Amino acid sequence: MTSDVPPASEAEWFQTPTLTGRFITLEGLSPAHAADLNAGADEETVRFLSRGGPTEATQAAWAEYITRLNALPRRINFAVRLLHSGVVVGRISYSEISVADRWAEIGTMLLPGAQGTAVNPEAKLLLMTRAFEVLGANRVHFKVDARNARSVRAMHKLGAVQEGVLRQYQVRPDGFARDSVVFSVLRGEWPAVKAGLQARLGARDS
């Protein structure tokens, strides 16, 4: 039961273990993943990211972007790698981790070829399972650009609770002050959300 999980140490919260599912593996994000991300990305891939994306569509720019993400405090970044091909198709992160308050934000960026597949639900399942069942989190939350209708739908499909909108909360590198829609899953809600994600992945096997 997740309610029996004691809070993990601060060091554990900031570890980057390799997490493996049926379709993907999550591993620490590094500039070595830049080639796959550059090859598979398009303009929509980074359009709604709160911190923007690489400055140009080159492998070097993606490597610099990854280095910047990894330098941010209270953040752990994972590359999302397909098991069947070995190709990296995105990244998923714990950001703004608060060990004392036992919560973390999760943010996801997937390449177009991985959207609408098992990748997103399994990446969420792996990272949320670690948060609630290993780290002892009380809460996981998500902030979505209000313009990003696809991601808003995905949050509702996940079973996360929409808490509200933080108006002009985050200023992107292009100067646009985006409204961020906040969704969350609490410890007591996790079993139902987990079951929903497992059911979605089970349907992919059939």
Backbone as a printed PyTorch tensor [residue, N CA C, xyz], in Angstrom:
tensor([[[  0.8390,  -1.1970,   0.0000],
         [  0.0000,   0.0000,   0.0000],
         [  0.8760,   1.2500,   0.0000]],

        [[  0.5240,   2.2380,  -0.8020],
         [  1.3170,   3.4530,  -0.8330],
         [  1.2740,   4.1950,   0.4900]],

        [[  0.2110,   4.0270,   1.2680],
         [  0.1120,   4.7430,   2.5430],
         [  1.1590,   4.2790,   3.5350]],

        [[  1.7530,   3.1000,   3.3210],
         [  2.7430,   2.5650,   4.2400],
         [  4.1700,   2.9400,   3.8470]],

        [[  4.3520,   3.6680,   2.7710],
         [  5.6910,   3.9910,   2.2960],
         [  6.2440,   5.1600,   3.1120]],

        [[  7.3510,   4.9660,   3.8160],
         [  7.9450,   6.0690,   4.5710],
         [  8.6040,   7.0580,   3.6230]],

        [[  8.7620,   8.3080,   4.0330],
         [  9.4300,   9.2810,   3.1570],
         [ 10.8820,   8.8830,   2.9190]],

        [[ 11.3090,   8.9990,   1.6730],
         [ 12.6910,   8.6760,   1.3180],
         [ 13.6070,   9.8190,   1.7360]],

        [[ 14.8920,   9.5410,   1.7610],
         [ 15.8730,  10.5770,   2.0840],
         [ 15.9740,  11.5660,   0.9260]],

        [[ 16.5370,  12.7300,   1.2180],
         [ 16.7150,  13.7320,   0.1640],
         [ 17.6000,  13.1910,  -0.9480]],

        [[ 18.6250,  12.4430,  -0.5910],
         [ 19.5150,  11.8750,  -1.6050],
         [ 18.7560,  10.9520,  -2.5540]],

        [[ 17.8290,  10.1540,  -2.0060],
         [ 17.0510,   9.2380,  -2.8520],
         [ 16.1700,  10.0050,  -3.8330]],

        [[ 15.5870,  11.1060,  -3.3960],
         [ 14.7280,  11.8950,  -4.2790],
         [ 15.5010,  12.3890,  -5.5050]],

        [[ 16.7940,  12.6100,  -5.3470],
         [ 17.5640,  13.1950,  -6.4450],
         [ 18.4220,  12.1790,  -7.1860]],

        [[ 18.1610,  10.9100,  -6.9690],
         [ 18.7920,   9.8660,  -7.7650],
         [ 18.1070,   9.7530,  -9.1300]],

        [[ 18.8240,   9.1680, -10.0900],
         [ 18.2680,   8.9720, -11.4370],
         [ 18.4230,   7.5030, -11.8240]],

        [[ 17.6010,   6.6300, -11.2540],
         [ 17.7160,   5.2130, -11.5870],
         [ 17.1590,   4.9270, -12.9760]],

        [[ 17.5510,   3.8160, -13.5520],
         [ 16.9450,   3.3490, -14.7960],
         [ 15.6700,   2.5990, -14.4470]],

        [[ 14.5600,   2.9960, -15.0770],
         [ 13.2520,   2.3990, -14.8140],
         [ 12.7660,   1.7340, -16.0980]],

        [[ 12.4300,   0.4690, -16.0300],
         [ 12.0760,  -0.2820, -17.2370],
         [ 10.6610,  -0.8260, -17.1580]],

        [[  9.9070,  -0.6360, -18.2380],
         [  8.5670,  -1.1790, -18.3630],
         [  8.5030,  -2.2030, -19.4730]],

        [[  7.3220,  -2.3860, -20.0520],
         [  7.1560,  -3.3390, -21.1490],
         [  7.5080,  -2.7340, -22.5030]],

        [[  7.3410,  -1.4240, -22.6170],
         [  7.5310,  -0.7650, -23.9040],
         [  8.7130,   0.1950, -23.9190]],

        [[  9.0440,   0.7440, -22.7740],
         [ 10.0810,   1.7760, -22.7180],
         [ 10.9980,   1.5620, -21.5180]],

        [[ 12.1200,   2.2510, -21.5500],
         [ 12.9730,   2.3840, -20.3790],
         [ 13.2670,   3.8650, -20.1850]],

        [[ 13.3440,   4.2760, -18.9340],
         [ 13.7130,   5.6430, -18.5930],
         [ 15.1260,   5.6190, -18.0330]],

        [[ 15.9750,   6.4880, -18.5590],
         [ 17.3690,   6.5630, -18.1130],
         [ 17.7670,   8.0240, -18.0000]],

        [[ 18.8010,   8.3080, -17.2450],
         [ 19.2280,   9.6860, -17.0630],
         [ 19.4870,  10.3970, -18.3770]],

        [[ 18.8680,  11.5640, -18.5500],
         [ 19.0110,  12.3350, -19.7850],
         [ 20.4050,  12.9440, -19.8690]],

        [[ 21.0220,  12.8330, -21.0390],
         [ 22.3540,  13.4020, -21.2460],
         [ 22.4630,  13.9120, -22.6850]],

        [[ 23.4930,  14.7110, -22.9700],
         [ 23.6880,  15.1860, -24.3420],
         [ 23.8310,  14.0550, -25.3650]],

        [[ 24.1510,  12.8510, -24.9220],
         [ 24.2430,  11.7230, -25.8420],
         [ 22.9000,  11.4020, -26.4940]],

        [[ 21.8030,  11.8740, -25.9080],
         [ 20.4690,  11.6210, -26.4600],
         [ 20.0460,  12.6740, -27.4870]],

        [[ 20.8980,  13.6730, -27.7030],
         [ 20.5130,  14.7890, -28.5640],
         [ 20.2450,  14.3710, -30.0040]],

        [[ 21.0040,  13.4130, -30.5320],
         [ 20.8520,  13.0310, -31.9420],
         [ 19.4530,  12.4920, -32.2180]],

        [[ 18.9650,  11.5850, -31.3740],
         [ 17.6260,  11.0270, -31.5780],
         [ 16.5540,  12.0960, -31.4290]],

        [[ 16.6980,  12.9760, -30.4340],
         [ 15.6880,  14.0090, -30.2180],
         [ 15.6500,  14.9840, -31.3920]],

        [[ 16.8150,  15.3700, -31.8810],
         [ 16.8560,  16.2730, -33.0260],
         [ 16.2610,  15.6280, -34.2730]],

        [[ 16.5430,  14.3400, -34.4620],
         [ 16.0580,  13.6420, -35.6610],
         [ 14.5370,  13.5210, -35.6710]],

        [[ 13.9280,  13.3760, -34.4970],
         [ 12.4930,  13.1140, -34.4590],
         [ 11.6120,  14.2910, -34.1390]],

        [[ 12.1860,  15.4320, -33.7970],
         [ 11.4020,  16.5850, -33.3440],
         [ 10.8850,  17.4120, -34.5160]],

        [[  9.8170,  18.1500, -34.2340],
         [  9.3480,  19.1780, -35.1600],
         [  9.0220,  20.4290, -34.3430]],

        [[  8.4730,  21.4540, -34.9760],
         [  8.2070,  22.7060, -34.2630],
         [  7.2170,  22.5010, -33.1210]],

        [[  6.2410,  21.6080, -33.3090],
         [  5.2350,  21.3860, -32.2780],
         [  5.8250,  20.7260, -31.0280]],

        [[  6.9450,  20.0260, -31.1840],
         [  7.5490,  19.3210, -30.0510],
         [  7.8690,  20.2740, -28.9090]],

        [[  8.3420,  21.4570, -29.2290],
         [  8.7880,  22.3980, -28.1910],
         [  7.8960,  23.6300, -28.0860]],

        [[  6.8260,  23.6560, -28.8400],
         [  5.9900,  24.8680, -28.9090],
         [  5.4650,  25.3000, -27.5450]],

        [[  5.0700,  24.3360, -26.7020],
         [  4.4010,  24.6800, -25.4590],
         [  5.2760,  24.4890, -24.2120]],

        [[  6.5470,  24.1800, -24.3800],
         [  7.4040,  23.9650, -23.2210],
         [  7.6030,  25.2830, -22.4680]],

        [[  7.4400,  25.2350, -21.1380],
         [  7.5100,  26.4720, -20.3550],
         [  8.8790,  27.1320, -20.4710]],

        [[  9.9260,  26.3470, -20.5950],
         [ 11.2830,  26.8980, -20.7080],
         [ 11.7720,  26.9360, -22.1520]],

        [[ 10.8720,  26.7180, -23.0890],
         [ 11.2750,  26.6970, -24.4800],
         [ 12.0580,  25.4380, -24.7940]],

        [[ 12.6260,  25.4080, -25.9790],
         [ 13.4010,  24.2430, -26.4020],
         [ 14.7670,  24.6800, -26.8850]],

        [[ 15.4060,  23.8750, -27.7130],
         [ 16.7000,  24.2550, -28.2800],
         [ 16.5640,  25.4940, -29.1560]],

        [[ 17.6360,  26.2220, -29.2860],
         [ 17.6020,  27.4770, -30.0380],
         [ 17.4960,  27.2620, -31.5400]],

        [[ 17.8520,  26.0820, -32.0140],
         [ 17.7210,  25.7580, -33.4320],
         [ 17.6180,  24.2440, -33.5750]],

        [[ 17.2250,  23.8090, -34.7610],
         [ 17.0000,  22.3800, -34.9960],
         [ 18.2940,  21.6960, -35.4050]],

        [[ 19.2360,  21.5860, -34.4580],
         [ 20.4890,  20.8950, -34.7050],
         [ 20.8060,  20.0060, -33.5040]],

        [[ 21.6370,  19.0080, -33.7340],
         [ 22.0370,  18.1340, -32.6360],
         [ 22.7800,  18.9200, -31.5570]],

        [[ 23.6280,  19.8430, -31.9690],
         [ 24.3850,  20.6350, -30.9990],
         [ 23.4640,  21.4760, -30.1250]],

        [[ 22.4220,  22.0410, -30.7290],
         [ 21.4880,  22.8560, -29.9590],
         [ 20.6940,  21.9980, -28.9800]],

        [[ 20.3240,  20.7970, -29.3890],
         [ 19.6350,  19.8880, -28.4760],
         [ 20.5540,  19.4920, -27.3240]],

        [[ 21.8230,  19.2560, -27.6080],
         [ 22.7590,  18.9030, -26.5480],
         [ 22.9000,  20.0480, -25.5440]],

        [[ 22.9380,  21.2780, -26.0440],
         [ 23.0410,  22.4440, -25.1580],
         [ 21.7680,  22.5890, -24.3240]],

        [[ 20.6250,  22.3480, -24.9290],
         [ 19.3460,  22.4100, -24.2180],
         [ 19.3030,  21.3740, -23.0870]],

        [[ 19.7460,  20.1620, -23.3630],
         [ 19.7740,  19.1100, -22.3430],
         [ 20.6990,  19.5040, -21.1990]],

        [[ 21.8410,  20.0670, -21.5280],
         [ 22.7730,  20.5140, -20.4940],
         [ 22.1270,  21.5740, -19.6060]],

        [[ 21.3760,  22.4980, -20.2110],
         [ 20.6730,  23.5290, -19.4350],
         [ 19.6300,  22.9030, -18.5180]],

        [[ 18.8650,  21.9430, -19.0280],
         [ 17.8440,  21.2920, -18.1980],
         [ 18.4800,  20.5860, -17.0120]],

        [[ 19.5740,  19.8960, -17.2600],
         [ 20.2310,  19.1410, -16.1920],
         [ 20.8620,  20.0470, -15.1380]],

        [[ 21.0980,  21.3000, -15.4850],
         [ 21.6980,  22.2400, -14.5330],
         [ 20.6530,  22.9050, -13.6330]],

        [[ 19.3810,  22.7480, -13.9500],
         [ 18.3450,  23.3960, -13.1510],
         [ 18.2550,  22.7430, -11.7710]],

        [[ 18.0820,  23.5320, -10.7260],
         [ 17.9950,  22.9590,  -9.3760],
         [ 16.6910,  22.2110,  -9.1660]],

        [[ 16.7320,  21.2570,  -8.2720],
         [ 15.5450,  20.5000,  -7.8390],
         [ 14.8520,  19.8000,  -9.0180]],

        [[ 15.6430,  19.3390,  -9.9780],
         [ 15.0870,  18.7180, -11.1740],
         [ 15.8800,  17.4830, -11.5470]],

        [[ 15.1710,  16.4130, -11.9680],
         [ 15.7690,  15.1690, -12.4350],
         [ 15.1540,  14.8510, -13.7930]],

        [[ 15.9880,  14.6540, -14.8150],
         [ 15.5100,  14.4310, -16.1780],
         [ 15.8390,  13.0210, -16.6610]],

        [[ 14.8610,  12.4030, -17.3080],
         [ 15.0200,  11.0660, -17.8670],
         [ 14.7980,  11.0980, -19.3770]],

        [[ 15.5980,  10.3510, -20.1220],
         [ 15.3220,  10.0900, -21.5290],
         [ 14.3540,   8.9170, -21.6230]],

        [[ 13.4550,   8.9590, -22.5990],
         [ 12.4820,   7.8960, -22.8330],
         [ 12.9460,   7.0890, -24.0420]],

        [[ 13.3260,   5.8340, -23.8050],
         [ 13.8920,   5.0010, -24.8750],
         [ 12.9650,   3.8240, -25.1730]],

        [[ 12.6620,   3.6180, -26.4490],
         [ 11.8500,   2.4730, -26.8550],
         [ 12.6520,   1.1880, -26.6940]],

        [[ 12.0350,   0.1820, -26.0810],
         [ 12.7370,  -1.0810, -25.8850],
         [ 12.9460,  -1.8210, -27.2020]],

        [[ 11.9680,  -1.7650, -28.1060],
         [ 12.0490,  -2.5900, -29.3250],
         [ 13.0590,  -2.0600, -30.3310]],

        [[ 13.3260,  -0.7540, -30.2990],
         [ 14.2450,  -0.1820, -31.2900],
         [ 15.4730,   0.4810, -30.6810]],

        [[ 15.3850,   0.8220, -29.4050],
         [ 16.4880,   1.5330, -28.7650],
         [ 16.5180,   3.0200, -29.0430]],

        [[ 15.5350,   3.5300, -29.7730],
         [ 15.4990,   4.9460, -30.1310],
         [ 14.9300,   5.7660, -28.9760]],

        [[ 15.5230,   6.9250, -28.7150],
         [ 15.0160,   7.8480, -27.7020],
         [ 13.9320,   8.7200, -28.3350]],

        [[ 12.7540,   8.7660, -27.6870],
         [ 11.5970,   9.4380, -28.2760],
         [ 11.0510,  10.5580, -27.4040]],

        [[ 11.8190,  10.9870, -26.4050],
         [ 11.3590,  12.1000, -25.5880],
         [ 12.0880,  12.1440, -24.2700]],

        [[ 11.5660,  12.9850, -23.3890],
         [ 12.0960,  13.0480, -22.0340],
         [ 10.9300,  13.2850, -21.0810]],

        [[ 11.1340,  12.8590, -19.8250],
         [ 10.1660,  13.0780, -18.7560],
         [ 10.9710,  13.4530, -17.5200]],

        [[ 10.4180,  14.3540, -16.7210],
         [ 11.2110,  14.9370, -15.6360],
         [ 10.4090,  15.0610, -14.3460]],

        [[ 11.1210,  14.9180, -13.2210],
         [ 10.6570,  15.4750, -11.9660],
         [ 11.2270,  16.8910, -11.9180]],

        [[ 10.3960,  17.8790, -11.7090],
         [ 10.9190,  19.2370, -11.5970],
         [ 10.3760,  19.8940, -10.3380]],

        [[ 11.0990,  20.8730,  -9.8580],
         [ 10.7170,  21.6120,  -8.6570],
         [ 10.3960,  20.6550,  -7.5030]],

        [[ 11.2550,  19.6790,  -7.2980],
         [ 11.0640,  18.6970,  -6.2260],
         [ 11.0940,  19.3970,  -4.8670]],

        [[ 10.1270,  19.0790,  -4.0080],
         [ 10.1100,  19.5820,  -2.6370],
         [ 10.1100,  18.3850,  -1.6950]],

        [[ 11.2900,  18.0200,  -1.2200],
         [ 11.4080,  16.8470,  -0.3580],
         [ 10.6520,  17.0640,   0.9460]],

        [[ 10.7780,  18.2460,   1.5350],
         [ 10.1270,  18.5230,   2.8150],
         [  8.6080,  18.4030,   2.7200]],

        [[  8.0590,  18.8190,   1.5880],
         [  6.6090,  18.7640,   1.3990],
         [  6.1500,  17.4890,   0.7100]],

        [[  7.0990,  16.6660,   0.3070],
         [  6.8260,  15.3480,  -0.2840],
         [  6.0040,  15.4430,  -1.5650]],

        [[  6.4650,  16.3130,  -2.4700],
         [  5.8210,  16.3680,  -3.7800],
         [  6.8400,  16.6750,  -4.8720]],

        [[  6.4360,  16.4110,  -6.0910],
         [  7.2310,  16.7700,  -7.2670],
         [  6.2880,  17.0610,  -8.4200]],

        [[  6.7370,  17.9090,  -9.3120],
         [  6.0320,  18.1460, -10.5670],
         [  6.5970,  17.1920, -11.6080]],

        [[  5.7450,  16.7150, -12.5110],
         [  6.2000,  15.8830, -13.6310],
         [  5.9070,  16.6250, -14.9280]],

        [[  6.9080,  16.6950, -15.7840],
         [  6.7380,  17.2940, -17.0980],
         [  7.2270,  16.3460, -18.1750]],

        [[  6.5340,  16.3350, -19.3040],
         [  6.8290,  15.3690, -20.3640],
         [  6.9640,  16.0720, -21.7070]],

        [[  7.9320,  15.6510, -22.5050],
         [  8.0680,  16.0840, -23.8910],
         [  8.2740,  14.8420, -24.7430]],

        [[  7.3300,  14.5680, -25.6430],
         [  7.4380,  13.4060, -26.5130],
         [  7.5120,  13.8330, -27.9710]],

        [[  8.3060,  13.1250, -28.7450],
         [  8.3930,  13.3760, -30.1760],
         [  7.0960,  12.9520, -30.8610]],

        [[  6.7810,  13.5160, -32.0200],
         [  5.5130,  13.2080, -32.6870],
         [  5.2740,  11.7220, -32.9010]],

        [[  6.3160,  10.9790, -33.2390],
         [  6.1460,   9.5530, -33.5090],
         [  5.7550,   8.7300, -32.3060]],

        [[  5.9560,   9.2800, -31.0950],
         [  5.6300,   8.5420, -29.8700],
         [  4.2820,   8.9270, -29.2980]],

        [[  3.6880,   9.9790, -29.8090],
         [  2.4110,  10.4380, -29.2750],
         [  1.2850,   9.5060, -29.7040]],

        [[  0.3440,   9.2780, -28.7990],
         [ -0.7790,   8.3920, -29.0960],
         [ -0.4290,   6.9210, -29.0310]],

        [[  0.7180,   6.5940, -28.4250],
         [  1.1570,   5.2060, -28.2900],
         [  1.2000,   4.8410, -26.8090]],

        [[  1.8150,   3.7040, -26.5010],
         [  1.9520,   3.2850, -25.1080],
         [  2.9940,   4.0960, -24.3490]],

        [[  3.7510,   4.9200, -25.0400],
         [  4.8850,   5.6110, -24.4140],
         [  4.4360,   6.5280, -23.2880]],

        [[  3.4610,   7.3890, -23.5420],
         [  3.0640,   8.3580, -22.5190],
         [  2.4900,   7.6790, -21.2730]],

        [[  1.5070,   6.7840, -21.3970],
         [  1.0020,   6.1630, -20.1760],
         [  2.0470,   5.3580, -19.4180]],

        [[  2.9580,   4.6900, -20.1230],
         [  3.9600,   3.9170, -19.3900],
         [  5.0020,   4.8240, -18.7390]],

        [[  5.3760,   5.9030, -19.3920],
         [  6.3140,   6.8400, -18.7700],
         [  5.7070,   7.4290, -17.5020]],

        [[  4.4370,   7.8140, -17.5760],
         [  3.7580,   8.3330, -16.3820],
         [  3.6770,   7.2570, -15.3070]],

        [[  3.3540,   6.0360, -15.6880],
         [  3.2450,   4.9470, -14.7210],
         [  4.5770,   4.7200, -14.0050]],

        [[  5.6620,   4.6810, -14.7500],
         [  6.9660,   4.4290, -14.1440],
         [  7.3660,   5.5460, -13.1790]],

        [[  7.1880,   6.7870, -13.6000],
         [  7.6460,   7.8860, -12.7550],
         [  6.7260,   8.1170, -11.5570]],

        [[  5.4280,   7.9180, -11.7380],
         [  4.4980,   8.1080, -10.6280],
         [  4.6040,   6.9490,  -9.6320]],

        [[  4.8460,   5.7330, -10.1110],
         [  5.0600,   4.6080,  -9.2050],
         [  6.2740,   4.8700,  -8.3270]],

        [[  7.3350,   5.3640,  -8.9150],
         [  8.5220,   5.6850,  -8.1160],
         [  8.1960,   6.7720,  -7.0840]],

        [[  7.4780,   7.8100,  -7.5270],
         [  7.1760,   8.9160,  -6.6160],
         [  6.3640,   8.4410,  -5.4060]],

        [[  5.2910,   7.7230,  -5.6600],
         [  4.3860,   7.3370,  -4.5720],
         [  4.8570,   6.1130,  -3.7950]],

        [[  5.4430,   5.1390,  -4.4970],
         [  5.7030,   3.8420,  -3.8670],
         [  7.1590,   3.6350,  -3.4480]],

        [[  8.0520,   4.4940,  -3.9010],
         [  9.4600,   4.4040,  -3.5010],
         [  9.8680,   5.6320,  -2.6880]],

        [[  9.5390,   6.8120,  -3.1940],
         [  9.9600,   8.0450,  -2.5430],
         [  9.0140,   8.4770,  -1.4270]],

        [[  7.8030,   7.9400,  -1.4200],
         [  6.8450,   8.3030,  -0.3850],
         [  6.1860,   9.6510,  -0.6080]],

        [[  5.9980,  10.0340,  -1.8560],
         [  5.3650,  11.3180,  -2.1640],
         [  3.9130,  11.3370,  -1.6880]],

        [[  3.4580,  12.5100,  -1.2950],
         [  2.0470,  12.7180,  -0.9890],
         [  1.2840,  13.2500,  -2.1920]],

        [[  2.0310,  13.8170,  -3.1490],
         [  1.3850,  14.5370,  -4.2440],
         [  2.3270,  14.5730,  -5.4410]],

        [[  1.7370,  14.4380,  -6.6240],
         [  2.4280,  14.7000,  -7.8860],
         [  1.5610,  15.6750,  -8.6550]],

        [[  2.1790,  16.7040,  -9.2160],
         [  1.3530,  17.6200, -10.0030],
         [  1.9890,  17.9260, -11.3550]],

        [[  1.1820,  18.5350, -12.2010],
         [  1.5340,  18.8120, -13.5840],
         [  1.0780,  20.2300, -13.9110]],

        [[  1.8680,  20.9740, -14.6790],
         [  1.4560,  22.2880, -15.1700],
         [  1.4770,  22.2500, -16.6970]],

        [[  0.3360,  22.5430, -17.3050],
         [  0.1580,  22.4070, -18.7520],
         [ -0.1820,  23.7680, -19.3410]],

        [[  0.4590,  24.1140, -20.4450],
         [  0.1110,  25.3410, -21.1670],
         [ -1.3720,  25.2910, -21.5260]],

        [[ -2.1050,  26.3320, -21.1560],
         [ -3.5530,  26.3490, -21.3920],
         [ -3.8970,  26.2520, -22.8700]],

        [[ -2.9720,  26.6040, -23.7530],
         [ -3.2270,  26.5240, -25.2000],
         [ -3.0720,  25.1080, -25.7410]],

        [[ -2.4720,  24.2330, -24.9460],
         [ -2.1300,  22.8940, -25.4210],
         [ -3.2900,  21.9310, -25.1410]],

        [[ -4.2580,  21.9280, -26.0450],
         [ -5.4750,  21.1430, -25.8420],
         [ -5.1760,  19.6510, -25.7420]],

        [[ -4.1930,  19.1770, -26.4830],
         [ -3.8680,  17.7500, -26.4400],
         [ -3.3760,  17.3380, -25.0600]],

        [[ -2.5100,  18.1460, -24.4620],
         [ -1.9910,  17.8050, -23.1380],
         [ -3.0570,  17.9480, -22.0530]],

        [[ -3.9450,  18.9230, -22.2030],
         [ -5.0460,  19.0640, -21.2440],
         [ -5.9340,  17.8280, -21.2920]],

        [[ -6.2410,  17.3560, -22.4940],
         [ -7.0460,  16.1250, -22.6220],
         [ -6.3190,  14.9480, -21.9920]],

        [[ -5.0100,  14.8750, -22.1890],
         [ -4.2320,  13.7600, -21.6380],
         [ -4.2860,  13.7520, -20.1100]],

        [[ -4.2820,  14.9230, -19.4890],
         [ -4.3600,  15.0070, -18.0330],
         [ -5.7090,  14.5010, -17.5270]],

        [[ -6.7700,  14.8730, -18.2230],
         [ -8.0920,  14.3760, -17.8350],
         [ -8.1680,  12.8600, -18.0240]],

        [[ -7.5920,  12.3680, -19.1010],
         [ -7.5810,  10.9240, -19.3500],
         [ -6.7890,  10.1900, -18.2790]],

        [[ -5.7310,  10.8130, -17.7910],
         [ -4.9230,  10.2330, -16.7200],
         [ -5.7330,  10.0550, -15.4420]],

        [[ -6.7060,  10.9300, -15.2390],
         [ -7.4720,  10.8990, -13.9970],
         [ -6.9860,  11.9020, -12.9830]],

        [[ -6.1040,  12.8270, -13.4170],
         [ -5.6250,  13.8810, -12.5270],
         [ -6.7320,  14.9010, -12.2980]],

        [[ -6.6970,  15.5410, -11.1340],
         [ -7.6890,  16.5420, -10.7680],
         [ -7.2100,  17.9240, -11.2200]],

        [[ -8.0500,  18.6370, -11.9630],
         [ -7.7050,  19.9940, -12.3690],
         [ -7.9570,  20.9350, -11.1980]],

        [[ -6.9100,  21.6220, -10.7630],
         [ -7.0100,  22.4890,  -9.5920],
         [ -7.2990,  23.9400,  -9.9480]],

        [[ -6.8890,  24.3780, -11.1140],
         [ -7.1030,  25.7570, -11.4990],
         [ -6.0990,  26.2110, -12.5360]],

        [[ -6.1190,  27.5020, -12.8150],
         [ -5.2350,  28.0890, -13.8160],
         [ -4.3900,  29.1790, -13.1640]],

        [[ -3.0840,  29.0720, -13.3170],
         [ -2.1640,  30.1090, -12.8770],
         [ -1.9630,  31.0620, -14.0570]],

        [[ -2.5470,  32.2370, -13.9740],
         [ -2.5970,  33.1510, -15.1150],
         [ -1.2540,  33.8600, -15.3160]],

        [[ -0.7970,  33.8470, -16.5750],
         [  0.4810,  34.4560, -16.9610],
         [  1.5760,  34.0620, -15.9680]],

        [[  1.6380,  32.7760, -15.6940],
         [  2.4940,  32.2530, -14.6270],
         [  3.9400,  32.0530, -15.0610]],

        [[  4.1360,  31.6830, -16.3100],
         [  5.4760,  31.3620, -16.7830],
         [  5.7650,  32.1010, -18.0850]],

        [[  6.8710,  32.8300, -18.1050],
         [  7.2660,  33.5820, -19.2970],
         [  8.2510,  32.7450, -20.0980]],

        [[  7.8560,  32.3960, -21.3170],
         [  8.7040,  31.5940, -22.1780],
         [  9.8470,  32.4410, -22.7460]],

        [[ 10.8880,  31.7900, -23.2800],
         [ 12.0040,  32.5450, -23.8660],
         [ 11.5770,  33.5130, -24.9610]],

        [[ 10.4510,  33.2350, -25.6370],
         [  9.9850,  34.1570, -26.6800],
         [  9.2240,  35.3490, -26.1040]],

        [[  9.1100,  35.4260, -24.7720],
         [  8.4470,  36.5510, -24.1300],
         [  6.9780,  36.3430, -23.8460]],

        [[  6.3940,  35.2490, -24.3390],
         [  4.9710,  34.9920, -24.1130],
         [  4.7420,  34.5390, -22.6740]],

        [[  3.8340,  35.1930, -21.9670],
         [  3.4940,  34.8190, -20.5930],
         [  2.3250,  33.8420, -20.6410]],

        [[  2.6400,  32.5760, -20.4330],
         [  1.6230,  31.5450, -20.6190],
         [  0.8000,  31.3350, -19.3600]],

        [[ -0.4750,  30.9850, -19.5610],
         [ -1.3280,  30.5050, -18.4820],
         [ -1.0450,  29.0230, -18.3000]],

        [[ -0.8470,  28.5920, -17.0530],
         [ -0.5450,  27.1910, -16.7680],
         [ -1.7050,  26.5470, -16.0230]],

        [[ -2.2490,  25.4730, -16.5910],
         [ -3.3220,  24.7200, -15.9430],
         [ -2.6810,  23.6930, -15.0190]],

        [[ -3.0830,  23.6920, -13.7550],
         [ -2.4950,  22.8090, -12.7620],
         [ -3.3920,  21.5970, -12.5390]],

        [[ -2.7990,  20.4170, -12.6410],
         [ -3.4620,  19.1520, -12.3470],
         [ -2.6590,  18.4390, -11.2630]],

        [[ -3.3220,  17.6100, -10.4680],
         [ -2.5820,  16.8710,  -9.4450],
         [ -3.1920,  15.5010,  -9.2050]],

        [[ -2.3530,  14.6340,  -8.6520],
         [ -2.7780,  13.3210,  -8.1480],
         [ -2.2210,  13.2170,  -6.7300]],

        [[ -3.0930,  12.8960,  -5.7690],
         [ -2.6770,  12.7260,  -4.3860],
         [ -2.4540,  11.2510,  -4.0790]],

        [[ -1.7520,  11.0120,  -2.9820],
         [ -1.4190,   9.6450,  -2.5810],
         [ -2.6620,   8.7460,  -2.5430]],

        [[ -3.7390,   9.2300,  -1.9660],
         [ -4.9450,   8.4130,  -1.8690],
         [ -5.6260,   8.1640,  -3.1990]],

        [[ -5.3490,   9.0010,  -4.1860],
         [ -5.9320,   8.8510,  -5.5220],
         [ -5.0820,   7.9730,  -6.4310]],

        [[ -3.8460,   7.7280,  -6.0240],
         [ -2.9120,   7.0180,  -6.8750],
         [ -3.3670,   5.6050,  -7.2410]],

        [[ -3.9070,   4.7890,  -6.3310],
         [ -4.3020,   3.4360,  -6.7530],
         [ -5.2630,   3.4220,  -7.9380]],

        [[ -6.2300,   4.3260,  -7.9630],
         [ -7.1830,   4.3690,  -9.0790],
         [ -6.5060,   4.8510, -10.3570]],

        [[ -5.6500,   5.8520, -10.2360],
         [ -4.9300,   6.3430, -11.4150],
         [ -3.9940,   5.2630, -11.9540]],

        [[ -3.3080,   4.5680, -11.0520],
         [ -2.4090,   3.4880, -11.4590],
         [ -3.1720,   2.3920, -12.1970]],

        [[ -4.3320,   2.0170, -11.6570],
         [ -5.1420,   0.9750, -12.3080],
         [ -5.5600,   1.4060, -13.7100]],

        [[ -5.8920,   2.6810, -13.8710],
         [ -6.2700,   3.1800, -15.1890],
         [ -5.1180,   3.1180, -16.1740]],

        [[ -3.9310,   3.4910, -15.7300],
         [ -2.7570,   3.4250, -16.6060],
         [ -2.4330,   1.9710, -16.9660]],

        [[ -2.5210,   1.0710, -15.9930],
         [ -2.2470,  -0.3460, -16.2710],
         [ -3.2630,  -0.9150, -17.2500]],

        [[ -4.5150,  -0.4990, -17.1390],
         [ -5.5450,  -0.9760, -18.0590],
         [ -5.2710,  -0.4830, -19.4840]],

        [[ -4.8330,   0.7610, -19.6160],
         [ -4.4970,   1.2850, -20.9360],
         [ -3.3310,   0.5120, -21.5540]],

        [[ -2.3400,   0.1890, -20.7400],
         [ -1.1980,  -0.5480, -21.2530],
         [ -1.5640,  -2.0020, -21.5530]],

        [[ -2.4370,  -2.5830, -20.7310],
         [ -2.9000,  -3.9320, -21.0050],
         [ -3.6350,  -4.0480, -22.3060]],

        [[ -4.4010,  -3.0000, -22.6630],
         [ -5.1150,  -3.0000, -23.9360],
         [ -4.1560,  -2.9750, -25.1070]],

        [[ -2.9500,  -2.4280, -24.8840],
         [ -1.9450,  -2.4130, -25.9670],
         [ -1.3940,  -3.7960, -26.2460]],

        [[ -1.5030,  -4.6920, -25.2710],
         [ -0.9850,  -6.0560, -25.4450],
         [ -1.9420,  -6.9380, -26.2250]],

        [[ -3.2180,  -6.5480, -26.2320],
         [ -4.2340,  -7.4370, -26.8080],
         [ -4.3540,  -7.2460, -28.3190]]])
